[in-house]
Amino acid sequence: MEIVYVYTKKRSEFGRQCNFSDRPAELHVDILPDTSLAANFTVRDPCNVTIQCAGEMSEHEVNTERFESESRGINHVEGGWPKDLNPDDMEATMRYRKKVEKDEHYQNTIMQIAGLMEHCIRQNNATDIYEDFLEDEDEEDVEESEEQPSAKTINVFRDPNEVKRTATSLSWHPDGNHKLAVAYSSLEFQRAPNDMSFDSYIWDIENPNKPEMTLKPVCPLVCLEYNPKDSHILIGGSYNGQIAYWDTRKGSQPVEMSPIEFSHRDPVYKAIWLQSKTGTDIFSASTDGQVLWWDIRKMSEPTERLVMDPTKKGNIDNSLGAISLEFETTMPTKFMVGTEQGLVISCNRKAKTPAEKIVCTYSRHHGPIYALQRNPFFPKNFLTVGDWTARIWSEDIKESSIMWTKYHIAHLLDGCWSPVRPSVFFTVKMDGTLDVWDILFKQNDPTLCLKVCDEALYSIKVQDNGRFLACGSQLGTTTLLEISAGLCSLQKNEKALVSEMFERETKREKILEARHREMRLKERSRSEQSREDEMKETDGEENAEELVARAEKDFFHIIENERMKERNEEKDRDQEKGVCEEKDFQEEHETNGVSSFVRTEISL
C-alpha cells in the first residue's frame, strides 16, 4: 500500500516578511594555501584571447554647455558654444544654428555620416545579422537531447467509502485546474449493496488524503461536469435519469433537480454544457434513446427533446441508446451522439423537424462507443473509442474511418485528444493500461504504454495545459499522472503535418469508397443480369413445353386424321366390296334362272 503524508501550513504564513538581524562576522572554515599544488599549475604563454572581429572604437564627448563649463573651469573646444552666446536666448540660438548649417564643414560632415549610415542599412538589409546559421545543428542536438516519452504518478485519490465504487466521470476545474471533480457510481447496478454511498467528491490535487468537498445526490452520479463559464456550478446525471446541478458556494446539496416524470428513463451517461450567452444551457444523453435539452434556471421540464431513431421517424421503440456526446463550440449548430449499437449519429440542433435533426450516421464499431470527441485543432476530424479499437473519422467519409488502431486484447473504455498537440490522443483499457498515441510518430503501436493499476480503467480526463491527466478505475481510484514535456509541447510544423495526413487519408478513403461503390454497382448489375437470364431461361423452358404440347397435339391430330382417313377408306372399300358381291349374286341368280328355264323347256 502506498503511504503518503502531506505537510501543510496555514495560508497566513505564506508571503510573510523576512526578519533579518545584524550580527558580527563569523569564521567557519579557514583553508590555508597548499604550496605543494603550485607545481601542478602550468603558465599559459602565449595566451590566446578571443575578440570580436571589428575595429576598436572609443567614446568622444564635447561639452557644449557654456556656463557650466566655465563654472567648472573647463576649456572650450572647437565646435562648442561661443562665449558671447546665451543658450537661453532662443532667437540668438536659432540664428547661430542657421549659420552653422550653412557652414561647408558642417555639411560635409553630415553628408559623410549619411553615406556611412546608408551603407550600413544596405548591408543589414542584404544580410540578416540575426540569422541563426547553426539552426539545423541546434535542432539535431535538441532532438538528440529530447527525453523519451514517459509518465509519472503525482497523486492517487481513493474512494473514502468502505464499499468501493467506479470513478465513472472526471472533470477538471476550469480556472487554474487545481481541482478535480469525480463522480462515483456502481456500474453493476443490480448487484449494488444497500449500504453503498451515493456521494461524489471534489478533490484538491495537492491533498489526496481528504476530499475538499462532498456532493450529496439522491442517486449515484454517472456523469459530472464543471460549467466552463462559472467554476462554482457543476451539472450531474444520475442513475435514475434525473439531472441535478450544484453551486459550491451553497453547500453539498443540489440546488435543483429535474422531476423524475420528465427526466430520462435510464441512467444519464453524459451531460455537456452548451455554448450560450447565459451559460445555463445543457443537454444530456441516456440509454433510453433520448437527448434532452435543459436550462438550469428552469429544471421543471426539458426545453427540447430528440429521439435517436435512425429511421428519422421519431419512434421511441426504434431508438438507439446514447452513451456519449460531443459538442464543439466552434460548430454551435452541430452535435454528435455515440450509441450502444456502435453508430455515431450526427445531428443538427437548429433543424425544425426530427427527421431534419438527424443528418447522417457513421458505423464501424462492434459495440458501444464509450468516447466521442472532435480534434481541438481540426474539428472536422473526430475520435471514437469502442470495442477493441480507437478510430479517427472525417465528416466527409460516412462508410469508414480514415485511421484506426489495431485490435487490442482488452476492451477500450475511454479516450480523449490532447488539448495542446493535434497528433496525440489517449486511451484506457480494461486491463488497467494507459496508451498514449502519437500518430505523427507511430501509427501501429502506442508511443507510450503504461500500467496504471491492476483493475479496469473506466475514465480519463486531460488538463487544459496537456501536462497532467487523471484516470479513474473500477474500484474508485483516481490516479493523477504527469506526462513528459515531449508529449505536451507542440512540435515544429506539427499542425501542417497533421493536416496533410488527415487530408491524405481522407482522399484515400474517398477513392476506396468510390471503388467499393463501383464494385457494389457492378455486383448489383450482375445480380440483376443473372436474374434476367434466369427469367429468360424460365420463359424459354415454358416456351419449350408449349412447343412440345403443341407438337404432341398436332401429332395426335394428324394421327387422328390418318385414322379417320383410314376408316373412311375402309368403309369405302367395304361399300364397293358389297356392291360387287351383290352384282355377282344377281348375275349368278340370273344365270341360274336361265339354265333352269332351259332345262324346263328341254324337258317339255
BELGIDA-V263284 format. One record per pair of residues at least 12 apart in sequence whose ideal C-beta (glycine too) atoms are under 7 Angstrom apart, sorted by the first residue. I is the first residue (numbers start at 1). J is the second residue. If there is no record, write none. Layout:
I/J ; I/J
This chain:
2/156 ; 4/208 ; 6/207 ; 6/209 ; 62/77 ; 62/79 ; 62/80 ; 63/80 ; 64/80 ; 64/81 ; 66/81 ; 66/83 ; 66/87 ; 146/486 ; 147/484 ; 147/486 ; 149/436 ; 149/447 ; 149/448 ; 149/484 ; 149/486 ; 149/487 ; 150/448 ; 150/484 ; 151/448 ; 151/450 ; 151/481 ; 151/482 ; 151/483 ; 151/484 ; 152/481 ; 152/482 ; 153/479 ; 153/481 ; 154/480 ; 154/481 ; 154/482 ; 155/205 ; 155/208 ; 155/480 ; 156/208 ; 156/477 ; 156/479 ; 157/182 ; 157/203 ; 157/208 ; 157/478 ; 158/476 ; 158/477 ; 159/184 ; 159/476 ; 160/211 ; 161/197 ; 163/193 ; 163/195 ; 163/196 ; 163/197 ; 164/475 ; 164/476 ; 165/184 ; 165/185 ; 165/186 ; 165/196 ; 165/476 ; 166/184 ; 166/185 ; 166/186 ; 166/187 ; 166/458 ; 166/474 ; 166/476 ; 167/182 ; 167/184 ; 167/458 ; 167/459 ; 167/472 ; 167/473 ; 167/476 ; 167/478 ; 168/183 ; 168/185 ; 168/187 ; 168/222 ; 168/223 ; 168/458 ; 168/459 ; 168/472 ; 169/183 ; 169/222 ; 169/223 ; 169/224 ; 169/459 ; 170/182 ; 170/459 ; 170/461 ; 170/470 ; 170/472 ; 170/478 ; 171/224 ; 171/225 ; 171/226 ; 171/461 ; 172/461 ; 172/463 ; 172/464 ; 173/226 ; 173/231 ; 174/226 ; 174/228 ; 174/231 ; 175/231 ; 177/463 ; 177/464 ; 178/204 ; 178/205 ; 179/202 ; 179/203 ; 179/204 ; 179/205 ; 179/212 ; 180/203 ; 180/205 ; 180/470 ; 181/202 ; 181/224 ; 181/226 ; 181/234 ; 182/200 ; 182/201 ; 182/203 ; 182/472 ; 182/478 ; 183/200 ; 183/221 ; 183/222 ; 183/223 ; 183/224 ; 183/236 ; 184/200 ; 184/220 ; 184/476 ; 185/220 ; 185/221 ; 185/222 ; 185/239 ; 186/220 ; 189/239 ; 198/217 ; 198/219 ; 198/220 ; 199/214 ; 199/215 ; 199/216 ; 200/215 ; 200/217 ; 200/221 ; 200/224 ; 201/213 ; 201/214 ; 201/215 ; 205/480 ; 213/248 ; 213/252 ; 214/252 ; 215/246 ; 215/252 ; 216/252 ; 216/253 ; 217/236 ; 217/238 ; 217/244 ; 217/254 ; 219/238 ; 219/239 ; 219/240 ; 219/242 ; 220/238 ; 220/239 ; 221/236 ; 221/237 ; 221/238 ; 222/237 ; 222/238 ; 222/239 ; 222/267 ; 222/268 ; 222/269 ; 223/236 ; 223/237 ; 223/268 ; 223/269 ; 223/270 ; 223/271 ; 224/236 ; 225/271 ; 225/272 ; 225/273 ; 227/273 ; 227/279 ; 228/273 ; 229/279 ; 230/279 ; 232/247 ; 232/248 ; 232/249 ; 233/245 ; 233/246 ; 233/247 ; 234/246 ; 235/271 ; 235/273 ; 235/282 ; 237/268 ; 237/271 ; 237/284 ; 238/268 ; 239/267 ; 240/260 ; 241/263 ; 241/264 ; 241/265 ; 241/266 ; 241/267 ; 241/268 ; 241/286 ; 242/257 ; 242/258 ; 242/260 ; 242/263 ; 243/257 ; 243/258 ; 243/263 ; 243/268 ; 243/271 ; 243/284 ; 243/294 ; 243/299 ; 244/257 ; 245/296 ; 256/296 ; 256/299 ; 257/299 ; 258/294 ; 258/299 ; 259/300 ; 262/301 ; 262/302 ; 264/284 ; 264/286 ; 264/288 ; 264/290 ; 264/292 ; 265/288 ; 266/286 ; 266/287 ; 266/288 ; 267/286 ; 267/287 ; 268/284 ; 268/286 ; 269/285 ; 269/286 ; 269/287 ; 269/323 ; 270/284 ; 270/285 ; 270/323 ; 270/324 ; 270/325 ; 271/284 ; 272/325 ; 272/327 ; 274/327 ; 275/329 ; 275/332 ; 280/295 ; 280/296 ; 280/297 ; 281/293 ; 281/295 ; 282/294 ; 282/296 ; 285/322 ; 285/323 ; 285/325 ; 285/337 ; 286/322 ; 287/321 ; 287/322 ; 287/323 ; 287/340 ; 289/307 ; 289/308 ; 289/316 ; 289/319 ; 289/320 ; 289/321 ; 289/322 ; 290/305 ; 290/306 ; 290/307 ; 290/308 ; 290/319 ; 291/306 ; 291/308 ; 291/322 ; 291/337 ; 292/305 ; 306/347 ; 306/354 ; 306/357 ; 307/319 ; 307/354 ; 308/320 ; 308/322 ; 308/337 ; 308/339 ; 308/345 ; 310/343 ; 310/345 ; 310/361 ; 312/354 ; 312/355 ; 312/358 ; 314/354 ; 320/339 ; 320/340 ; 320/341 ; 320/343 ; 321/339 ; 321/340 ; 322/337 ; 322/339 ; 323/338 ; 323/340 ; 323/368 ; 323/369 ; 323/370 ; 324/338 ; 324/369 ; 324/370 ; 324/371 ; 324/372 ; 325/337 ; 325/372 ; 326/372 ; 326/373 ; 326/374 ; 326/382 ; 328/374 ; 328/379 ; 330/379 ; 331/379 ; 333/348 ; 333/349 ; 333/350 ; 334/346 ; 334/348 ; 335/347 ; 335/349 ; 336/372 ; 336/382 ; 338/369 ; 338/372 ; 338/384 ; 339/369 ; 340/368 ; 342/363 ; 342/365 ; 342/366 ; 342/367 ; 342/369 ; 342/386 ; 343/361 ; 343/362 ; 343/363 ; 344/361 ; 344/362 ; 344/369 ; 344/372 ; 344/384 ; 345/358 ; 345/361 ; 346/359 ; 346/360 ; 347/359 ; 360/398 ; 362/393 ; 362/398 ; 364/391 ; 364/400 ; 364/401 ; 365/384 ; 365/386 ; 365/387 ; 366/387 ; 367/386 ; 367/387 ; 368/386 ; 369/384 ; 369/386 ; 370/385 ; 370/386 ; 370/413 ; 370/414 ; 371/384 ; 371/385 ; 371/414 ; 371/415 ; 371/416 ; 372/384 ; 373/416 ; 373/417 ; 375/417 ; 375/422 ; 376/417 ; 376/419 ; 377/422 ; 377/495 ; 378/422 ; 378/499 ; 378/502 ; 380/394 ; 380/395 ; 381/393 ; 381/394 ; 381/502 ; 383/415 ; 383/417 ; 383/425 ; 385/412 ; 385/414 ; 385/415 ; 385/427 ; 386/412 ; 387/411 ; 388/407 ; 388/408 ; 388/411 ; 388/412 ; 389/404 ; 389/405 ; 389/407 ; 389/412 ; 390/404 ; 390/405 ; 390/412 ; 390/415 ; 390/427 ; 391/404 ; 394/502 ; 394/506 ; 396/506 ; 397/506 ; 397/509 ; 397/510 ; 397/513 ; 399/513 ; 400/509 ; 400/513 ; 402/502 ; 402/505 ; 402/506 ; 402/509 ; 403/439 ; 403/443 ; 403/505 ; 405/437 ; 406/444 ; 408/429 ; 410/429 ; 410/430 ; 410/431 ; 411/429 ; 411/430 ; 412/427 ; 412/429 ; 413/428 ; 413/429 ; 413/430 ; 413/456 ; 413/457 ; 413/458 ; 414/428 ; 414/458 ; 414/459 ; 414/460 ; 415/427 ; 415/460 ; 416/460 ; 416/461 ; 416/462 ; 418/462 ; 418/466 ; 418/488 ; 419/462 ; 419/464 ; 419/466 ; 420/465 ; 420/466 ; 420/488 ; 420/490 ; 421/466 ; 421/488 ; 421/490 ; 421/494 ; 422/494 ; 422/495 ; 422/498 ; 423/438 ; 423/439 ; 423/440 ; 423/494 ; 423/498 ; 424/436 ; 424/437 ; 424/438 ; 424/487 ; 425/437 ; 426/460 ; 426/462 ; 426/469 ; 428/457 ; 428/460 ; 428/471 ; 429/457 ; 430/456 ; 432/451 ; 432/452 ; 432/453 ; 432/454 ; 432/455 ; 432/456 ; 432/457 ; 433/449 ; 433/450 ; 433/451 ; 433/452 ; 434/450 ; 434/452 ; 434/457 ; 434/471 ; 435/449 ; 436/448 ; 436/483 ; 436/487 ; 440/494 ; 440/497 ; 440/498 ; 452/471 ; 452/479 ; 453/473 ; 453/477 ; 453/479 ; 455/473 ; 455/474 ; 455/475 ; 456/473 ; 456/474 ; 457/471 ; 457/472 ; 457/473 ; 458/472 ; 458/473 ; 458/474 ; 459/472 ; 466/488 ; 467/482 ; 467/483 ; 467/488 ; 468/480 ; 468/481 ; 468/482 ; 469/481 ; 469/483
